[in-house]
């Protein structure tokens, strides 16, 4: 997961384009569509199609495609287009393993601190409410972003900047995996909400061991079929 190339998404490298540039805009739009499931794995995209949709020339789209290939989201085929890479099972397993370790370590720290969980639990319930509203509004993209936010808040509360940095590297994969899992089985959305509520309860009770067990069950239930 630490390499950058075409065989799998690597570390999120700094954007080679500025957000206000045409290439930056193309990069952001295509990347978000991949993460939100609009462009599913196996989809073939052309520079011309994206350029026409965004009202720009092919050159900035080509730059965006090259950056997305460097980050592992797509694979370019000369004169044919760009293939959106499916999420390989080994990558899903590695992401889940890393998330389990990072999130459970953060909660151990939170539960060991006096009163450290109160603010976190309040924030987690706010995110759960946001996620529930997104689902009621049939906004899967917002649901997946809120899912990432829930787990990001857990890690941030641990106060370890190194672990937070590692977790940020996983967030785009997390978002895409959640979108795919819910798209495959819509009943998982309600399970996510129920399981997030249970995770928040365990943190409120200072039960780090219970949180660790519930996190394994949560990730396996929601993403297990994709690993």
Secondary structure as a PSIPRED ss2 file (coil, helix, strand):
# PSIPRED VFORMAT (PSIPRED V4.0)

   1 X C   1.000  0.000  0.000
   2 X C   1.000  0.000  0.000
   3 X C   1.000  0.000  0.000
   4 X C   1.000  0.000  0.000
   5 X C   1.000  0.000  0.000
   6 X C   1.000  0.000  0.000
   7 X C   1.000  0.000  0.000
   8 X C   1.000  0.000  0.000
   9 X C   1.000  0.000  0.000
  10 X C   1.000  0.000  0.000
  11 X C   1.000  0.000  0.000
  12 X C   1.000  0.000  0.000
  13 X C   1.000  0.000  0.000
  14 X C   1.000  0.000  0.000
  15 X C   1.000  0.000  0.000
  16 X C   1.000  0.000  0.000
  17 X C   1.000  0.000  0.000
  18 X C   1.000  0.000  0.000
  19 X C   1.000  0.000  0.000
  20 X C   1.000  0.000  0.000
  21 X C   1.000  0.000  0.000
  22 X H   0.000  1.000  0.000
  23 X H   0.000  1.000  0.000
  24 X H   0.000  1.000  0.000
  25 X H   0.000  1.000  0.000
  26 X H   0.000  1.000  0.000
  27 X H   0.000  1.000  0.000
  28 X H   0.000  1.000  0.000
  29 X H   0.000  1.000  0.000
  30 X H   0.000  1.000  0.000
  31 X H   0.000  1.000  0.000
  32 X H   0.000  1.000  0.000
  33 X H   0.000  1.000  0.000
  34 X H   0.000  1.000  0.000
  35 X H   0.000  1.000  0.000
  36 X C   1.000  0.000  0.000
  37 X C   1.000  0.000  0.000
  38 X C   1.000  0.000  0.000
  39 X C   1.000  0.000  0.000
  40 X C   1.000  0.000  0.000
  41 X C   1.000  0.000  0.000
  42 X C   1.000  0.000  0.000
  43 X C   1.000  0.000  0.000
  44 X E   0.000  0.000  1.000
  45 X E   0.000  0.000  1.000
  46 X C   1.000  0.000  0.000
  47 X H   0.000  1.000  0.000
  48 X H   0.000  1.000  0.000
  49 X H   0.000  1.000  0.000
  50 X H   0.000  1.000  0.000
  51 X H   0.000  1.000  0.000
  52 X H   0.000  1.000  0.000
  53 X H   0.000  1.000  0.000
  54 X H   0.000  1.000  0.000
  55 X C   1.000  0.000  0.000
  56 X C   1.000  0.000  0.000
  57 X C   1.000  0.000  0.000
  58 X H   0.000  1.000  0.000
  59 X H   0.000  1.000  0.000
  60 X H   0.000  1.000  0.000
  61 X H   0.000  1.000  0.000
  62 X H   0.000  1.000  0.000
  63 X H   0.000  1.000  0.000
  64 X H   0.000  1.000  0.000
  65 X H   0.000  1.000  0.000
  66 X H   0.000  1.000  0.000
  67 X H   0.000  1.000  0.000
  68 X H   0.000  1.000  0.000
  69 X H   0.000  1.000  0.000
  70 X H   0.000  1.000  0.000
  71 X C   1.000  0.000  0.000
  72 X C   1.000  0.000  0.000
  73 X C   1.000  0.000  0.000
  74 X E   0.000  0.000  1.000
  75 X E   0.000  0.000  1.000
  76 X E   0.000  0.000  1.000
  77 X E   0.000  0.000  1.000
  78 X C   1.000  0.000  0.000
  79 X C   1.000  0.000  0.000
  80 X C   1.000  0.000  0.000
  81 X E   0.000  0.000  1.000
  82 X E   0.000  0.000  1.000
  83 X E   0.000  0.000  1.000
  84 X E   0.000  0.000  1.000
  85 X C   1.000  0.000  0.000
  86 X C   1.000  0.000  0.000
  87 X C   1.000  0.000  0.000
  88 X C   1.000  0.000  0.000
  89 X H   0.000  1.000  0.000
  90 X H   0.000  1.000  0.000
  91 X H   0.000  1.000  0.000
  92 X H   0.000  1.000  0.000
  93 X H   0.000  1.000  0.000
  94 X H   0.000  1.000  0.000
  95 X H   0.000  1.000  0.000
  96 X H   0.000  1.000  0.000
  97 X H   0.000  1.000  0.000
  98 X H   0.000  1.000  0.000
  99 X H   0.000  1.000  0.000
 100 X H   0.000  1.000  0.000
 101 X H   0.000  1.000  0.000
 102 X H   0.000  1.000  0.000
 103 X H   0.000  1.000  0.000
 104 X H   0.000  1.000  0.000
 105 X H   0.000  1.000  0.000
 106 X H   0.000  1.000  0.000
 107 X H   0.000  1.000  0.000
 108 X H   0.000  1.000  0.000
 109 X H   0.000  1.000  0.000
 110 X H   0.000  1.000  0.000
 111 X H   0.000  1.000  0.000
 112 X H   0.000  1.000  0.000
 113 X C   1.000  0.000  0.000
 114 X C   1.000  0.000  0.000
 115 X C   1.000  0.000  0.000
 116 X C   1.000  0.000  0.000
 117 X H   0.000  1.000  0.000
 118 X H   0.000  1.000  0.000
 119 X H   0.000  1.000  0.000
 120 X H   0.000  1.000  0.000
 121 X H   0.000  1.000  0.000
 122 X H   0.000  1.000  0.000
 123 X H   0.000  1.000  0.000
 124 X H   0.000  1.000  0.000
 125 X H   0.000  1.000  0.000
 126 X H   0.000  1.000  0.000
 127 X H   0.000  1.000  0.000
 128 X H   0.000  1.000  0.000
 129 X H   0.000  1.000  0.000
 130 X H   0.000  1.000  0.000
 131 X H   0.000  1.000  0.000
 132 X H   0.000  1.000  0.000
 133 X H   0.000  1.000  0.000
 134 X H   0.000  1.000  0.000
 135 X H   0.000  1.000  0.000
 136 X H   0.000  1.000  0.000
 137 X C   1.000  0.000  0.000
 138 X C   1.000  0.000  0.000
 139 X C   1.000  0.000  0.000
 140 X H   0.000  1.000  0.000
 141 X H   0.000  1.000  0.000
 142 X H   0.000  1.000  0.000
 143 X H   0.000  1.000  0.000
 144 X H   0.000  1.000  0.000
 145 X H   0.000  1.000  0.000
 146 X H   0.000  1.000  0.000
 147 X H   0.000  1.000  0.000
 148 X H   0.000  1.000  0.000
 149 X H   0.000  1.000  0.000
 150 X H   0.000  1.000  0.000
 151 X H   0.000  1.000  0.000
 152 X H   0.000  1.000  0.000
 153 X H   0.000  1.000  0.000
 154 X H   0.000  1.000  0.000
 155 X H   0.000  1.000  0.000
 156 X H   0.000  1.000  0.000
 157 X H   0.000  1.000  0.000
 158 X C   1.000  0.000  0.000
 159 X C   1.000  0.000  0.000
 160 X C   1.000  0.000  0.000
 161 X H   0.000  1.000  0.000
 162 X H   0.000  1.000  0.000
 163 X H   0.000  1.000  0.000
 164 X H   0.000  1.000  0.000
 165 X H   0.000  1.000  0.000
 166 X H   0.000  1.000  0.000
 167 X H   0.000  1.000  0.000
 168 X H   0.000  1.000  0.000
 169 X H   0.000  1.000  0.000
 170 X H   0.000  1.000  0.000
 171 X H   0.000  1.000  0.000
 172 X H   0.000  1.000  0.000
 173 X H   0.000  1.000  0.000
 174 X H   0.000  1.000  0.000
 175 X H   0.000  1.000  0.000
 176 X H   0.000  1.000  0.000
 177 X H   0.000  1.000  0.000
 178 X H   0.000  1.000  0.000
 179 X H   0.000  1.000  0.000
 180 X H   0.000  1.000  0.000
 181 X H   0.000  1.000  0.000
 182 X H   0.000  1.000  0.000
 183 X H   0.000  1.000  0.000
 184 X H   0.000  1.000  0.000
 185 X C   1.000  0.000  0.000
 186 X C   1.000  0.000  0.000
 187 X H   0.000  1.000  0.000
 188 X H   0.000  1.000  0.000
 189 X H   0.000  1.000  0.000
 190 X H   0.000  1.000  0.000
 191 X H   0.000  1.000  0.000
 192 X H   0.000  1.000  0.000
 193 X H   0.000  1.000  0.000
 194 X H   0.000  1.000  0.000
 195 X H   0.000  1.000  0.000
 196 X H   0.000  1.000  0.000
 197 X H   0.000  1.000  0.000
 198 X H   0.000  1.000  0.000
 199 X H   0.000  1.000  0.000
 200 X H   0.000  1.000  0.000
 201 X H   0.000  1.000  0.000
 202 X H   0.000  1.000  0.000
 203 X H   0.000  1.000  0.000
 204 X H   0.000  1.000  0.000
 205 X C   1.000  0.000  0.000
 206 X C   1.000  0.000  0.000
 207 X C   1.000  0.000  0.000
 208 X H   0.000  1.000  0.000
 209 X H   0.000  1.000  0.000
 210 X H   0.000  1.000  0.000
 211 X H   0.000  1.000  0.000
 212 X H   0.000  1.000  0.000
 213 X H   0.000  1.000  0.000
 214 X H   0.000  1.000  0.000
 215 X H   0.000  1.000  0.000
 216 X H   0.000  1.000  0.000
 217 X H   0.000  1.000  0.000
 218 X H   0.000  1.000  0.000
 219 X H   0.000  1.000  0.000
 220 X H   0.000  1.000  0.000
 221 X H   0.000  1.000  0.000
 222 X H   0.000  1.000  0.000
 223 X H   0.000  1.000  0.000
 224 X H   0.000  1.000  0.000
 225 X H   0.000  1.000  0.000
 226 X H   0.000  1.000  0.000
 227 X C   1.000  0.000  0.000
